[in-house]
Amino acid sequence: MSIANCWNDTTEYDYEALTAGLTRYLKLKTMAVGMKRFKTVADMEAVPRIRRPNAAEKLATDQVVGQARWIGWTIGITMDNLMGQQCGTVVGLAPRDPEFLSGERMKGVWYGTLEDSAAHQAAMSCASHGDYQALAVSPLTSKRLDNPDICLIYATPGQMITLINGLQYTGYRKYTFTVVGESACADSWGRALSTGEPSVSIPCYAERKFGGVLDDELLIALPPSYLPGLVEGLKSLDRNGLRYPIPNHGIQKSPLDSIETSYGKS
């Protein structure tokens, strides 16, 4: 039996088949990755073939995720490996203490006043602090993280709306997402870890500068329990002729012929 993740989910997911489905239906550029927190450093270091960063190199969490999805590494970190509180607080490795909430460090850089900067810090979605000492990120296909807390999928806007359509195919619900601005990891993995809900973000300047996020990429973070339904939804859309990449019908020709392919004749 799989070890429970933070949602007490012990399901043994076939991540190889699920990622194959994502690749088939969405044509993803990079690997989907899993993120999991650990209550002790020893538990994190027990992950097979785990890499630890050079202790002298202070990283951004964006870089840790980027190394997993672009290079395929399985990387484990503690707060000591991160460049500062801004990175650690989002994933619950550091507290939302007065220093974090003050906004002092972003004043005059990203926000014009201390009040604006403090309001930004207060608006960030962050995982709860105190339960976990370490975190690891790894490609889902590596099978090294037993039941990650969340999965991260990077996609173009066209891929992302197709992905969301797949999520909504059965058990429809309207999804709402947040835009905190800079520190947008709070909109993706911070929000997903704190709510257990699929969370889309527009990756921020830091994610693109340090984490290798491409100019045309969005990010969704979601617990693994959503993946089977997502892939089945994408399969159904594909069967209905609703596929990615989305072919351009043209702006001057009536859409009725194309519409009838999926909806039938009215």
Secondary structure as GFF3:
##gff-version 3
##sequence-region A 1 266
A	DSSP	alpha_helix	15	26	.	.	.	ID=ss1
A	DSSP	beta_strand	33	38	.	.	.	ID=ss2
A	DSSP	alpha_helix	41	45	.	.	.	ID=ss3
A	DSSP	alpha_helix	61	66	.	.	.	ID=ss4
A	DSSP	pi_helix	67	71	.	.	.	ID=ss5
A	DSSP	beta_strand	75	78	.	.	.	ID=ss6
A	DSSP	three_ten_helix	79	81	.	.	.	ID=ss7
A	DSSP	alpha_helix	85	90	.	.	.	ID=ss8
A	DSSP	alpha_helix	98	102	.	.	.	ID=ss9
A	DSSP	three_ten_helix	104	106	.	.	.	ID=ss10
A	DSSP	alpha_helix	114	123	.	.	.	ID=ss11
A	DSSP	beta_strand	134	139	.	.	.	ID=ss12
A	DSSP	three_ten_helix	140	142	.	.	.	ID=ss13
A	DSSP	beta_strand	150	155	.	.	.	ID=ss14
A	DSSP	alpha_helix	157	168	.	.	.	ID=ss15
A	DSSP	three_ten_helix	184	186	.	.	.	ID=ss16
A	DSSP	alpha_helix	189	195	.	.	.	ID=ss17
A	DSSP	beta_strand	199	201	.	.	.	ID=ss18
A	DSSP	alpha_helix	205	210	.	.	.	ID=ss19
A	DSSP	beta_strand	218	222	.	.	.	ID=ss20
A	DSSP	three_ten_helix	224	226	.	.	.	ID=ss21
A	DSSP	alpha_helix	227	239	.	.	.	ID=ss22
A	DSSP	alpha_helix	256	263	.	.	.	ID=ss23
###
